[in-house]
Amino acid sequence: MTFVKTKLLLERMAPGEIAEVRLKGAEPRDNVPRSVRDHGHEVLALEVEAGAESDGETYLLRIRKR
């Protein structure tokens, strides 16, 4: 479901725009970046989200639409 939401976001964006998506858990962390690349977009970064609210399982994914 996370990739579906990410794909819908990318469809509304113009080429070259950058999106930030929060991923919760290992499965989205592994699958969403791969699917984004498979659809021809660029993964700029994938990192553990820092901050007081972070539980170590939340990741920030930065994507550039192609």
Secondary structure, DSSP 4 states (H G I P E B T S, - for coil): -HHHHHHHHHHHSPTT-EEEEEEESHHHHHHHHHHHHHTT-EEEEEEEPPSTT--S-EEEEEEE--
